Amino acid sequence: HRDEQAQGYYLKAIMIGSKALNILGERGDTVLTAQALIGLGNAARSEKKYQKAIHYYNQAIEINPSQELKNKARQGIKIVQSLISGSTKSFK
């Protein structure tokens, strides 16, 4: 039951985040768009959708000139990479 509830929260976060991205993209606000992408990356990471998380983080890095947000996105990528390498080690 808890996994179903978490999955529901993830899907809701993705829907809301996607709507926010569309609106922010229309406005041309790269800072808020990058923050939304990082949030989507965090949501994907928490659901172990690692490639999707990396995709969101990379998009945030590409669109935003803010070094602070680029660093947050890069940190997210590092966390995902360590989770991926940790999960592959446990299968060896």
C-alpha positions as CSV (number, residue, x, y, z in Angstrom):
1,H,0.0,0.0,0.0
2,R,2.8,2.4,0.9
3,D,4.5,1.7,-2.5
4,E,1.3,2.4,-4.4
5,Q,0.9,5.7,-2.4
6,A,4.5,6.7,-3.2
7,Q,4.0,5.9,-6.9
8,G,0.9,8.1,-6.8
9,Y,2.8,11.0,-5.3
10,Y,5.5,10.5,-7.9
11,L,3.0,10.6,-10.8
12,K,1.4,13.7,-9.4
13,A,4.8,15.4,-9.0
14,I,5.6,14.6,-12.6
15,M,2.2,15.9,-13.9
16,I,2.5,19.1,-11.9
17,G,6.2,19.6,-12.8
18,S,5.4,19.0,-16.5
19,K,2.7,21.7,-16.4
20,A,5.0,24.1,-14.6
21,L,7.7,23.5,-17.3
22,N,5.3,24.3,-20.1
23,I,4.2,27.6,-18.4
24,L,7.8,28.6,-17.4
25,G,9.0,27.7,-20.9
26,E,6.4,30.1,-22.4
27,R,7.6,32.8,-20.0
28,G,11.2,32.2,-20.7
29,D,12.1,32.0,-17.0
30,T,15.2,29.9,-17.1
31,V,15.9,30.0,-13.4
32,L,12.5,28.7,-12.4
33,T,12.5,26.2,-15.2
34,A,15.9,24.9,-14.0
35,Q,14.5,24.6,-10.4
36,A,11.5,22.7,-11.7
37,L,13.7,20.4,-13.7
38,I,15.9,19.7,-10.6
39,G,12.7,19.0,-8.7
40,L,11.6,16.5,-11.4
41,G,15.1,15.0,-11.3
42,N,14.8,14.5,-7.5
43,A,11.3,12.9,-7.9
44,A,12.6,10.6,-10.5
45,R,15.6,9.7,-8.4
46,S,13.5,8.9,-5.4
47,E,11.5,6.5,-7.6
48,K,14.7,4.9,-8.9
49,K,14.1,6.2,-12.4
50,Y,17.8,7.0,-12.7
51,Q,18.1,7.7,-16.4
52,K,15.1,10.0,-16.3
53,A,16.6,11.8,-13.3
54,I,19.9,12.3,-15.2
55,H,17.9,13.6,-18.2
56,Y,16.2,16.3,-16.0
57,Y,19.4,17.3,-14.3
58,N,21.2,17.7,-17.6
59,Q,18.3,19.8,-19.0
60,A,18.6,22.1,-16.0
61,I,22.4,22.5,-16.6
62,E,21.9,23.3,-20.3
63,I,19.2,26.0,-19.8
64,N,20.4,27.9,-16.8
65,P,23.4,30.2,-16.5
66,S,23.2,30.2,-12.7
67,Q,26.3,28.4,-11.3
68,E,24.4,27.6,-8.1
69,L,21.6,25.7,-10.0
70,K,24.2,24.0,-12.2
71,N,25.9,22.8,-9.1
72,K,22.7,21.4,-7.6
73,A,22.0,19.6,-10.9
74,R,25.5,18.2,-11.0
75,Q,25.2,17.1,-7.4
76,G,22.0,15.3,-8.3
77,I,23.8,13.5,-11.2
78,K,26.6,12.4,-8.8
79,I,24.1,11.0,-6.4
80,V,22.3,9.1,-9.1
81,Q,25.6,7.8,-10.5
82,S,26.6,6.6,-7.0
83,L,23.2,4.9,-6.6
84,I,23.6,3.2,-10.0
85,S,27.2,2.0,-9.2
86,G,26.1,0.8,-5.8
87,S,23.1,-1.1,-7.2
88,T,25.3,-2.8,-9.8
89,K,27.9,-3.8,-7.2
90,S,25.1,-5.5,-5.1
91,F,24.3,-7.7,-8.1
92,K,27.9,-8.9,-8.7
